[in-house]
Amino acid sequence: MKWLKEQAEKRPNQVFLNELTFKAIYNQTKQMAEHLSEIVALESRVALLSENSVEMAIVLFALLGLNKEILLLNTHLTEHELSEQLDELEINCVFTSDDLVGKVAGSINFSKIKDTPSKEAELEQSFSDDKIAVIMNTSATTGKFKSVPITWGMISSHVKASQLTIGLQEKDNWLVVLPMFHVSGLSIIMRSLYNGTATTILSKFDENEILQLIDEHKINMMSLVPTMLNRMIDKMSKGNLRMILLGGEFIPQPLISKSQKLGLPVYKTYGMTESFSQSVTFNILEFPEKISSVGRSLPDVQIEIRHRDKTGAGEIWLQSPMLMKAYLGKAPYGEAFDTGDIGYLDTDGFLYVLNRRKDIIISGGENIYPKEIEDLVYLLPEIRECAVVPRIDTTWGQVPVLFVVGDSSEEKLLHFMANKLAKYKLPHEIHFMDSLPKNASGKILRKDLKV
């Protein structure tokens, strides 16, 4: 853990995680590694199951320093799903928080670790670029999960490119509310570790707590998904925020327009687990005419649009030192990575993402982009959430179906859309719900919307 040791030596009294300094975190990491060293001595790969916490970060740092590959497990998985992932990756040693210890048989909870005998352990300082640091399993939206090996080279490339793109201020304090077992949360911890700046870790999303942190100027940077920002935006002050990194799913255009009017420093971003977070970003206040895009590439990221249609839209392919070389146990993908998204580049190099390729609805030979319909529906102020999914149809092949959360009526929605969408794009059904299903990061789970 070269970065942690360097920060503890250069800025020992600088706050790093919540109220704890770099020196304190380094010392606690060393102590944790001493407790863990014998437990994991015969293991090359272990797993970590925890909600966000400083303690989780310390266990993570200690395991990394002991040269272990760490599978970060999603806390929302069932016992069966957890067991399946552990068996697939042949993992026998799982560390859990106290609240989750019952989810995995034989797991070791954090409070018990400190009761084990300790033995002096040396923390590994430097790692080769191809050494796997953590493993994250992508959500199984269309079948079996895939395991993404995130190497030290990917992490190093990301933190350097991110610093060049979004800058660095001595008093930066990142809010960590997105799960640390996802790339969105872990990348913030790694950026802050590399930059020598503070983070404020919350165990879960609490809009009142976050609004208070903003009002009291305790944080100046945060990373959110659109559903989170949408819940807070009408109550938010600008505080001393210099960045709201917004991504993780398709972002409703009305939310961006509202952020722009309020002068909120929203940076739209586009990335994925396979690219260790961001590949593209931009500040909507700096480029107001580009707010429909997701931004321009980070340094050393190359974007190619393949198999374009007559409008110039096509498959989005990436090349980047932040990209994995292959899924675990799978063949390398080659020189460029197929993101599975459809979009286009404008003449200034800004990327526009139209939809996930798998989410495109083909109705009577016509392509329907759910995002276009969703952006339109979000223009109605009474709509809080919406999603469009396909339904099999004997006449057209597929037709769009709309799921909505909000105080509207089917008649009003259909009338509103009828004058703005071609007839083939109009939803054939509208379902009203109290809330849409989401994963731990707040992304809407379209596969759980049954039609």
VMD Tcl script that draws the C-alpha trace (Angstrom):
set ca {
  {0.00 0.00 0.00}
  {2.52 2.52 -1.24}
  {0.04 5.42 -1.50}
  {-1.21 4.97 2.06}
  {2.29 4.86 3.51}
  {3.38 7.90 1.47}
  {0.36 9.95 2.60}
  {0.90 8.92 6.24}
  {4.48 10.19 5.99}
  {3.80 13.37 3.96}
  {0.60 14.51 5.64}
  {0.11 12.47 8.82}
  {-2.42 14.88 10.34}
  {-4.54 15.34 7.20}
  {-8.02 13.89 7.67}
  {-8.61 10.95 5.32}
  {-11.63 8.80 6.25}
  {-14.30 10.60 8.28}
  {-12.46 11.98 11.34}
  {-9.42 9.70 11.05}
  {-6.12 10.98 9.66}
  {-3.85 9.29 7.15}
  {-1.48 8.34 9.97}
  {-4.30 6.82 12.02}
  {-5.64 4.86 9.05}
  {-2.15 3.60 8.19}
  {-1.52 2.47 11.76}
  {-4.92 0.77 12.01}
  {-4.33 -0.91 8.64}
  {-1.02 -2.32 9.87}
  {-2.68 -3.58 13.06}
  {-5.50 -5.14 11.05}
  {-2.99 -6.83 8.73}
  {-1.26 -8.36 11.75}
  {-4.56 -9.90 12.89}
  {-5.40 -11.10 9.38}
  {-2.02 -12.44 8.28}
  {-2.38 -15.93 9.74}
  {-6.07 -16.21 8.84}
  {-5.35 -15.60 5.15}
  {-1.85 -17.07 4.97}
  {-2.92 -19.93 2.69}
  {-5.44 -17.88 0.68}
  {-4.68 -16.08 -2.56}
  {-8.24 -14.81 -2.97}
  {-10.71 -13.75 -0.27}
  {-14.09 -11.98 -0.14}
  {-15.43 -8.92 1.65}
  {-19.14 -8.38 2.42}
  {-19.93 -5.09 4.13}
  {-21.92 -1.89 4.08}
  {-19.92 1.33 3.68}
  {-17.79 2.07 6.73}
  {-14.32 3.19 7.76}
  {-13.81 -0.30 9.17}
  {-14.57 -1.82 5.77}
  {-11.92 0.41 4.18}
  {-9.32 -0.59 6.79}
  {-9.99 -4.31 6.25}
  {-9.81 -3.73 2.49}
  {-6.47 -1.89 2.76}
  {-5.06 -4.57 5.05}
  {-6.02 -7.40 2.69}
  {-4.58 -5.49 -0.27}
  {-1.38 -4.93 1.72}
  {-1.21 -8.67 2.36}
  {-1.24 -9.20 -1.41}
  {-4.68 -10.81 -1.62}
  {-7.21 -10.60 -4.43}
  {-10.49 -9.38 -2.93}
  {-13.94 -10.20 -4.25}
  {-16.24 -7.34 -3.21}
  {-19.69 -8.79 -2.61}
  {-22.97 -6.97 -3.11}
  {-24.76 -6.75 0.24}
  {-28.16 -7.06 -1.45}
  {-27.52 -10.54 -2.85}
  {-29.35 -13.50 -1.38}
  {-27.52 -16.26 0.49}
  {-27.89 -18.46 -2.60}
  {-26.41 -15.80 -4.90}
  {-23.51 -15.15 -2.52}
  {-22.78 -18.86 -2.29}
  {-22.85 -19.16 -6.08}
  {-20.31 -16.37 -6.52}
  {-18.00 -17.71 -3.82}
  {-18.09 -21.22 -5.30}
  {-17.46 -19.93 -8.82}
  {-14.31 -18.09 -7.69}
  {-13.25 -20.87 -5.28}
  {-13.23 -18.57 -2.24}
  {-13.24 -20.11 1.25}
  {-12.52 -17.05 3.41}
  {-15.14 -14.29 3.75}
  {-14.97 -11.23 5.99}
  {-18.23 -9.55 6.91}
  {-19.60 -6.69 8.96}
  {-21.43 -7.66 12.14}
  {-24.87 -7.06 10.59}
  {-24.19 -9.35 7.61}
  {-22.37 -12.24 9.23}
  {-25.45 -14.48 8.97}
  {-25.55 -14.23 5.17}
  {-22.49 -16.41 4.58}
  {-21.87 -19.62 6.51}
  {-18.53 -19.62 8.28}
  {-17.76 -15.97 7.56}
  {-15.55 -13.96 9.90}
  {-17.08 -10.73 11.16}
  {-14.97 -7.63 11.74}
  {-15.44 -7.53 15.51}
  {-13.99 -11.05 15.83}
  {-10.89 -10.23 13.79}
  {-9.45 -8.08 16.57}
  {-9.81 -11.01 19.00}
  {-7.44 -13.18 16.97}
  {-3.75 -13.44 17.87}
  {-1.62 -10.95 16.01}
  {1.67 -11.46 14.30}
  {3.88 -8.77 12.81}
  {3.09 -8.45 9.13}
  {4.72 -6.46 6.37}
  {2.40 -4.55 4.07}
  {3.24 -4.97 0.41}
  {4.08 -1.52 -0.96}
  {4.27 -1.85 -4.75}
  {2.36 -4.04 -7.17}
  {2.82 -4.80 -10.85}
  {0.24 -3.25 -13.17}
  {-1.27 -6.62 -14.02}
  {-1.71 -7.69 -10.38}
  {-5.40 -8.07 -9.52}
  {-6.45 -5.87 -6.61}
  {-10.20 -6.45 -6.42}
  {-12.83 -8.43 -8.30}
  {-16.33 -7.15 -8.95}
  {-19.11 -9.25 -10.42}
  {-21.32 -7.49 -12.91}
  {-25.05 -7.77 -12.30}
  {-26.60 -10.72 -14.07}
  {-29.14 -8.84 -16.17}
  {-29.24 -11.40 -18.98}
  {-27.89 -14.52 -17.32}
  {-24.82 -15.62 -15.36}
  {-22.70 -12.88 -13.76}
  {-19.28 -12.00 -15.17}
  {-16.27 -11.37 -12.96}
  {-14.28 -8.20 -13.63}
  {-10.65 -8.29 -12.42}
  {-9.59 -4.76 -11.49}
  {-5.81 -4.49 -11.58}
  {-3.47 -2.02 -9.96}
  {-2.63 -0.71 -13.44}
  {-6.30 0.10 -14.05}
  {-6.61 1.85 -10.67}
  {-3.39 3.80 -11.16}
  {-4.38 4.94 -14.65}
  {-7.81 6.02 -13.40}
  {-6.70 8.10 -10.42}
  {-4.12 9.95 -12.52}
  {-6.52 10.65 -15.39}
  {-9.26 11.69 -12.95}
  {-6.96 14.16 -11.19}
  {-6.05 15.75 -14.52}
  {-9.71 15.99 -15.54}
  {-11.50 17.13 -12.39}
  {-8.61 18.84 -10.64}
  {-7.41 18.74 -7.06}
  {-7.85 21.12 -4.15}
  {-6.21 20.69 -0.77}
  {-9.51 20.89 1.11}
  {-11.44 18.49 -1.14}
  {-13.76 16.21 0.79}
  {-15.59 13.55 -1.24}
  {-18.88 12.16 -0.02}
  {-18.92 8.35 -0.27}
  {-22.56 7.26 -0.24}
  {-22.49 4.98 -3.28}
  {-21.53 1.42 -2.26}
  {-17.83 0.76 -1.83}
  {-18.41 -2.75 -3.18}
  {-19.26 -1.06 -6.51}
  {-16.75 0.72 -8.69}
  {-18.53 4.04 -8.09}
  {-17.75 4.01 -4.37}
  {-14.36 2.30 -4.43}
  {-13.00 4.68 -7.07}
  {-13.64 7.66 -4.75}
  {-11.66 5.99 -1.95}
  {-8.78 5.30 -4.33}
  {-8.82 8.82 -5.81}
  {-8.73 10.38 -2.36}
  {-5.97 8.03 -1.24}
  {-3.87 8.96 -4.26}
  {-4.65 12.69 -3.96}
  {-4.11 12.89 -0.21}
  {-7.57 14.36 0.44}
  {-10.52 13.65 2.73}
  {-13.62 11.52 2.32}
  {-16.84 11.36 4.31}
  {-18.25 7.82 4.32}
  {-21.96 7.22 4.92}
  {-23.31 3.72 5.46}
  {-26.42 4.44 3.38}
  {-28.22 7.16 1.45}
  {-29.91 9.61 3.85}
  {-30.98 12.75 2.03}
  {-31.37 14.84 5.20}
  {-27.89 13.89 6.39}
  {-26.39 14.74 3.00}
  {-28.24 18.06 2.80}
  {-26.87 18.94 6.24}
  {-23.32 18.06 5.17}
  {-23.74 20.38 2.16}
  {-25.25 23.22 4.21}
  {-22.46 22.99 6.79}
  {-19.77 22.99 4.06}
  {-18.40 19.67 5.30}
  {-18.21 18.17 1.80}
  {-17.44 19.83 -1.51}
  {-17.61 16.84 -3.87}
  {-20.04 13.98 -4.23}
  {-20.89 11.20 -6.64}
  {-24.56 10.32 -7.10}
  {-26.92 8.47 -9.38}
  {-29.83 10.46 -10.85}
  {-32.47 9.02 -8.52}
  {-30.50 10.34 -5.53}
  {-30.06 13.84 -6.93}
  {-33.69 13.95 -8.01}
  {-34.80 13.34 -4.42}
  {-32.66 16.18 -3.05}
  {-32.45 18.81 -5.74}
  {-35.45 20.91 -4.66}
  {-34.02 21.21 -1.13}
  {-30.35 21.64 -1.99}
  {-28.16 24.66 -1.48}
  {-24.94 24.99 -3.46}
  {-22.95 25.15 -0.25}
  {-19.34 25.07 -1.31}
  {-19.84 22.19 -3.73}
  {-17.39 22.18 -6.60}
  {-18.56 18.93 -8.14}
  {-21.55 16.60 -8.31}
  {-20.43 13.62 -10.37}
  {-23.58 12.19 -11.90}
  {-23.74 8.87 -13.70}
  {-24.43 5.21 -13.17}
  {-27.54 5.17 -15.36}
  {-29.21 7.25 -18.04}
  {-29.74 10.76 -16.73}
  {-33.15 12.39 -17.34}
  {-32.69 15.57 -19.35}
  {-35.08 17.60 -17.15}
  {-32.86 16.84 -14.14}
  {-29.85 18.26 -15.99}
  {-31.79 21.33 -17.09}
  {-32.92 21.98 -13.51}
  {-29.34 21.55 -12.23}
  {-28.16 24.02 -14.84}
  {-30.77 26.62 -13.83}
  {-29.81 26.24 -10.17}
  {-26.12 26.59 -11.00}
  {-25.24 23.22 -9.52}
  {-21.76 22.02 -10.59}
  {-22.92 18.76 -12.14}
  {-20.36 16.73 -14.04}
  {-22.05 14.13 -16.20}
  {-20.02 10.97 -16.43}
  {-20.04 7.71 -18.34}
  {-18.19 4.57 -17.39}
  {-18.58 1.00 -16.20}
  {-17.09 -1.61 -13.91}
  {-14.96 -2.92 -16.78}
  {-13.27 0.50 -17.15}
  {-12.95 1.15 -13.39}
  {-15.47 3.97 -13.38}
  {-15.19 7.09 -15.55}
  {-14.21 7.05 -19.20}
  {-15.96 10.30 -20.16}
  {-17.04 13.40 -18.22}
  {-17.75 17.14 -18.44}
  {-19.09 20.10 -16.45}
  {-22.58 21.11 -17.62}
  {-22.00 24.71 -16.48}
  {-18.86 24.98 -18.61}
  {-20.50 23.54 -21.75}
  {-24.21 24.43 -21.47}
  {-24.79 23.73 -25.15}
  {-23.66 20.10 -24.70}
  {-25.93 19.03 -21.85}
  {-27.45 16.19 -23.87}
  {-24.03 14.54 -24.12}
  {-22.14 12.59 -21.45}
  {-18.90 14.47 -22.10}
  {-15.46 14.07 -23.57}
  {-12.91 11.33 -23.00}
  {-10.53 11.32 -20.07}
  {-6.81 11.34 -21.01}
  {-5.75 8.23 -22.96}
  {-9.34 7.08 -23.50}
  {-10.28 6.54 -27.15}
  {-13.87 6.19 -28.34}
  {-14.90 4.65 -31.63}
  {-18.38 4.42 -33.11}
  {-18.76 1.25 -35.13}
  {-21.49 0.00 -37.49}
  {-23.09 3.41 -37.81}
  {-26.58 3.88 -39.15}
  {-27.63 6.66 -41.51}
  {-27.82 9.15 -38.59}
  {-24.23 8.45 -37.50}
  {-25.24 6.47 -34.41}
  {-23.65 3.11 -33.77}
  {-21.94 0.85 -31.28}
  {-19.69 2.56 -28.71}
  {-16.27 0.90 -28.40}
  {-13.55 1.94 -25.94}
  {-9.78 1.70 -25.73}
  {-8.15 2.75 -22.47}
  {-5.43 1.78 -19.96}
  {-8.25 1.77 -17.38}
  {-10.00 -1.13 -19.12}
  {-9.69 -4.73 -18.03}
  {-8.03 -7.11 -20.47}
  {-10.63 -9.86 -20.06}
  {-13.31 -11.17 -17.74}
  {-11.96 -13.76 -15.31}
  {-11.80 -17.12 -17.03}
  {-12.67 -15.63 -20.41}
  {-10.63 -14.90 -23.52}
  {-9.22 -11.34 -23.93}
  {-11.61 -9.09 -25.84}
  {-8.91 -7.65 -28.11}
  {-7.76 -4.10 -28.76}
  {-11.11 -2.40 -28.10}
  {-14.03 -3.09 -25.78}
  {-17.65 -3.24 -26.89}
  {-19.62 -1.27 -24.27}
  {-22.98 -2.59 -25.39}
  {-24.23 0.99 -25.77}
  {-25.46 2.86 -28.81}
  {-24.45 6.48 -29.42}
  {-22.51 8.96 -31.51}
  {-19.73 11.56 -31.33}
  {-20.20 15.18 -32.38}
  {-17.58 17.24 -34.19}
  {-16.16 18.48 -30.86}
  {-15.60 14.96 -29.58}
  {-18.51 14.90 -27.15}
  {-20.16 11.51 -26.73}
  {-23.93 11.08 -26.82}
  {-25.36 7.82 -25.49}
  {-28.75 6.91 -26.90}
  {-29.42 3.61 -25.16}
  {-28.14 0.24 -24.09}
  {-28.16 -1.95 -27.17}
  {-30.03 -4.69 -25.28}
  {-32.72 -2.18 -24.22}
  {-33.55 -0.98 -27.73}
  {-37.08 -1.96 -28.71}
  {-37.56 -3.06 -32.34}
  {-41.20 -2.60 -33.28}
  {-42.32 -3.35 -36.82}
  {-38.74 -2.87 -38.03}
  {-38.41 0.54 -36.32}
  {-35.86 1.19 -33.55}
  {-37.36 2.71 -30.41}
  {-34.98 4.21 -27.85}
  {-36.56 3.98 -24.36}
  {-34.46 6.94 -23.19}
  {-36.22 9.23 -25.68}
  {-39.63 8.34 -24.23}
  {-38.37 8.54 -20.64}
  {-36.82 11.98 -21.16}
  {-40.14 13.20 -22.53}
  {-42.16 11.80 -19.61}
  {-39.72 13.34 -17.11}
  {-40.68 16.77 -18.46}
  {-43.89 16.45 -16.46}
  {-43.10 17.80 -12.97}
  {-45.38 15.29 -11.27}
  {-43.32 12.34 -12.56}
  {-40.68 11.14 -10.10}
  {-39.44 7.99 -11.84}
  {-40.13 6.15 -15.08}
  {-38.79 3.37 -17.26}
  {-39.74 1.94 -20.64}
  {-39.32 -1.78 -21.35}
  {-40.37 -4.03 -24.27}
  {-43.31 -6.41 -24.39}
  {-43.51 -9.23 -26.91}
  {-46.25 -8.54 -29.49}
  {-47.51 -10.94 -32.16}
  {-48.08 -8.14 -34.68}
  {-45.10 -5.83 -34.17}
  {-42.54 -8.13 -32.59}
  {-42.06 -5.78 -29.63}
  {-43.94 -2.78 -28.27}
  {-42.97 -0.28 -25.54}
  {-44.50 -0.43 -22.06}
  {-44.14 2.47 -19.60}
  {-43.73 2.13 -15.82}
  {-44.30 5.33 -13.86}
  {-43.99 6.69 -10.33}
  {-45.84 9.97 -9.90}
  {-49.12 11.81 -9.54}
  {-50.52 11.65 -13.03}
  {-53.11 9.68 -14.97}
  {-52.88 7.39 -17.97}
  {-55.08 9.75 -19.97}
  {-52.87 12.75 -19.25}
  {-49.67 10.87 -20.07}
  {-50.99 9.52 -23.36}
  {-52.29 12.93 -24.40}
  {-48.96 14.55 -23.51}
  {-46.95 12.00 -25.49}
  {-49.31 11.77 -28.48}
  {-48.35 15.20 -29.83}
  {-44.61 14.67 -29.34}
  {-43.89 11.09 -30.38}
  {-44.43 9.10 -33.55}
  {-47.33 6.69 -33.14}
  {-45.09 3.59 -33.15}
  {-43.18 4.98 -30.15}
  {-46.23 5.44 -27.94}
  {-46.41 3.00 -24.99}
  {-49.01 0.27 -25.43}
  {-49.45 0.01 -21.66}
  {-48.83 2.29 -18.69}
  {-48.30 0.85 -15.21}
  {-48.27 3.03 -12.10}
  {-46.06 1.99 -9.18}
  {-45.12 3.30 -5.75}
  {-41.44 2.95 -6.66}
  {-39.32 1.28 -9.32}
  {-36.99 -1.61 -8.39}
  {-33.37 -0.52 -7.94}
  {-30.01 -2.02 -7.11}
  {-27.68 -0.91 -4.31}
  {-26.38 2.02 -6.36}
  {-29.85 3.32 -7.13}
  {-29.96 2.12 -10.74}
  {-33.39 1.14 -11.99}
  {-33.59 -2.62 -12.58}
  {-35.46 -2.93 -15.86}
  {-35.24 -6.71 -15.78}
  {-37.45 -6.68 -12.67}
  {-40.23 -4.77 -14.42}
  {-42.57 -7.55 -15.50}
  {-44.87 -7.11 -18.51}
}
mol new
graphics top color blue
foreach p $ca { graphics top sphere $p radius 0.5 }
foreach p [lrange $ca 0 end-1] q [lrange $ca 1 end] { graphics top cylinder $p $q radius 0.2 }
display resetview
